[in-house]
Amino acid sequence: MRVTRLPRYTLWRCVCATLLTALSLNVSAGSRLLGTGGVSQIEGAAGGGLSPWAVLAGTASSGEVGLTTVGTRAWLNDYRLSVGGVGLNLHDRLELSLARQRLDLTTLGGKLEQNIAGGKLRLFGDLLYHPWGIWSLGLQHKWLEEGDLARAIGASDTRGTDIYLSGSKLWFSAIAGRNLVTNLTLRHSAANQGGLLGYGGDQKDSASLLVEGAVGLFITPSWIIGTEYRQKPDNLSFAAEDDWQSLYSAYFFTKQVSVTAAWLELGSIAGLNDQRGGYLSLQLAF
């Protein structure tokens, strides 16, 4: 069954509505410590660049509301990825996010565009002080603007929903007196290349249980360096899909402004091998 295409600007109407809602709730940078909300990942959720973590966006604590906005670019050998999005943190209990991705096919020609609506519920715990850290349950509903390419290469659908469980923990004075943050995410997903090449395929149509992990060392209270890993499914016989990896560095100038830079190793994408390159993301929090 062919999915009816949503109006082109539907997502950004939702973004505007989110911003107006946030303003009516008198959002501001919250009382949680600097850096404890992570950054915005490429699908809009709070965490690292590649993977969602259990933390919620920004620094809003109980009784507070926070808003984050993000702009991200990644430059690969044969592709360019652009992401824009917003995240709303309600009382450090619920995160709502919206993001839009555009993948420019600089070698093949053309582009792919995807919208993502996300939600994340903090189940229990605290990043800093709970012995088990913080644990959250999230989902990301994604849909392609145009699904012709995805269907042409064997994808079963042009929309899908990822469900994930994340646990994050900060370890005080773990290495040379510096704090270490770790994250483990289990994702249930049928997305090909994060959904940009559709969902399911001729090789495997059902969703897979995938593992994602991250570790970061705070060199200073404002500067963290680390690495991420994201396991990927392999649903399409058209082209193998490799796991994603990154080396990242994020600097939190203030609670309102942070910048993340990374080196990405994404393997084969749509039959083009050795996709690697730089990543830069600017996040603003209110």
N, C-alpha and C positions, 0 to 999 in steps of 0.2 A: 504494500500500500504506500502510495506516495504522500509524504508529509507536506501539508500546505505551508507555503513560505510565509513567515511573519513579515509585517511591514518593516522596511529597512531601519527606521528610527525608533522602533518599539523599545529597544533596550535603553536608549538614551532618554526617552520620555520617562522610563522607570528611574534612571539615574537622577533626573531633575526632581522627580517626586521624592526620591530618597533624600536629596539635599534639602528640599523644603521641609520634609519631616524632621530631619536632623536639626535644622535651624529652629524649628518650633519647639524642640526639646532642649534648646540652649546647650548645645554640645560644646565641649572644651577639652583640652588636653587633661587627662585624668591624673589621679594621685599615685598610680602604680609606678614602679621604678623605671628609669630609662632603659629601653631596649627589651623590656619584658613582653612586648607584644610582637616581637619579631619584625619582619618586613612583609610586603605583599607578594605572594607567589604569582605565577603566570596565569592562574585561573581565578585570581581575585581573593583567595583566602589568606589569612595571616599565617606566616610561617617562614620558610626559606624562599628561594627563588623557584625551585622546581617542585617542592612538596609542601602541602599544608602541615602545620604543626598543631599541637593541642591548644596553644595560646590563642587568645582572641585579639582582634585588631586594636592597635593603639594602646593607651595606658589607662582607660576607664576602669574604675573599681566599682564595688557595690554602691548603688545609688547614683552612679554617674553614667553619662552617655558620651561616647566618643565617635568621631568620624575620621576616616582616612581616605585619601585619594592617591592614586599612583599612576605613573607613566613609565613604561618599560620598553626598551629596544634590545634586540639580540641580532647580531650580525654573524651569520653562518656562511660557509663556503658557497652555497647555492640558494640560500633563502635569507629573508629578513622578516623577523617577527616583531610586531608592534602590539602592545597591550595597554589599555586604559581601563581604570576601574575605580570603584568606591567601596568602602566597607563601613558598616555601622555596628558599633558595640553597645549593646543594651545591658548596663549594670554588670558587666563582666560575667554574664550568664549566656547571652545569645549574640551571635555575630551573623549579620546579613551582608551579602556582597553581590555586586554586579560587575561583570567584566566583559570586554569585547576584545577579541584577538583578530589580527590580520596577518596572514602569512603571505608575503610577496614571493612568488616563484621566480627569482631573478634569472635563473638559468633556463627553466622550462617555459617561462612566460605565464602571466596571469596571477591570480591571487585567490586565497581562501579566507573566508571570514566566519567567525564563530562567536556566539553569545553564550555567556555563562551566568546563571543565577545560583548563588550558593547560600547555604545556611550551616551554622556550626553551633552546637549546644555543649556548653561545659558541663560534664557529668559530675565531676568531683575533683577536689584537690587544688593545689597551688604550685606554681612553677618553682618557687623558692623554698618553701618551708614544709610542705607535705612530704612524708617519707616516700610516697609513691609518685610524687610530682603531680602534674595536671593531666586529666584525661578528658577528651572531647569526642563527640560523634558528629560527623558532618556529611553533607551531600552537595553535589554539584550537578545541576541540570544544564545540559549543553545542547545547542542546536546550531546547525550550519545555515548560513544565509543561502547558499547555493549548494545542492547536493549532487549535481550531475557528475563531477569528477570522482567523488567518493563512490558513487554507485558504479561508475564505469570500471573502477579497479577492483570491484567485488564486495564493497561494504554492504551490509544488510540494511542499515538504517542511517539516517542523517541526524538523528538526535538520540540522546541517551542520558542516563543518570548514574554518576559514580557515588558510591557510599563508602565512607572511610571512618576508621577509628584511629585516633592519634593519642600518644602519650609523650609528654615532654617533661624534662627534669633539669634543673640547674644544680650543679655540684660545686659547693663552695671550696675554694682553695684546692682544686683538684690537681692542677699541674703547675709546679713552680709558684705556688701561691695565687694562681689565677683561676677564675671561675670557668667551669666547663658546662655547656648546655648540650643535651642529647635529645633526640627525637626518634620515635618509631611510629610509622603509619602503616596500617593495613587497609588496602583499597580494593573494593569489589567493582570491577569495571570491564566493559567491552570496547573501550575507546581505542581507536587506531591513531597513533601519534597525538594522544591527548584529546582526540575527537576531531581534529582537523581533517582526517581522512575517513570520517564516518565511524560507525560502530558495528562490531561483528564483521564476519567475512566468510568467504567460501572455505577457508581452512578451519576456522572455529567461530561459531556464531554466538556461543554463550559467554557470559562474563567470567573473568578470571580473578582469583585472589592474589593480589600483588603486594610486594613489600617495598617500603620506602624508608630511608633512614637518613639522619643528618647528625653532625657533630660540629660544635663551634667553640672556640676558645676566646674568652674576653682578654685581649691584650691589655686594654685599659677599660674602665667602666663604659666608655663610649665606642670602643672599636672591637669588633669581633671578626675572626677569620675562621674558615672551616670548609667542610666538604659535604656534598649531598649525593645520594644515590636513589634512583627511581627505577624500579623494575617495570618492564613494559610487556604487554601481551604480544602474540604473534598470530594474528587472525587472518592475514591476507597472503595468499600464495603469490600475488603479484610482486610483493617486495617484503623481505625480512625486516623486522623491527627490533632494534637494539635497545638495551637499557640506557638510561640517561645518567650522566655524572657531571658534577661541577666542583670547582674550587671557588670559594666566594670570600669577599671582604665587605663588611657593612660598617658604616660609621654613622652614629647618631649625634648630630650636631647639637640638637636640643630635642625635647619631647615632640616638637612640631616637625622637624626636618631630619630625614635620613637618606643616605645614598648607598646603594649596593652595586658593587662591580663583581663580575665573575668571569671565569673561563669555562665554557661549556664543551662537553664531549657527548654528542648525541648520536653518534654512529650513523647508520643508514636511514635515510628518510625518502620514501617514495622511489626507491631504487638508486638514489644517489648516495654514495658512500662517504665516510669520513667527514660528517657534518660537525664541525667544531668552530668555535669563535667566541667573540666577546659579548658581554651582557652588561647593561647599565640600567638602573632603576632609581627613580626619585619618588620618595613618599612624603606626603604632607599630612599632618594630623591636626585635628581641631577639637 
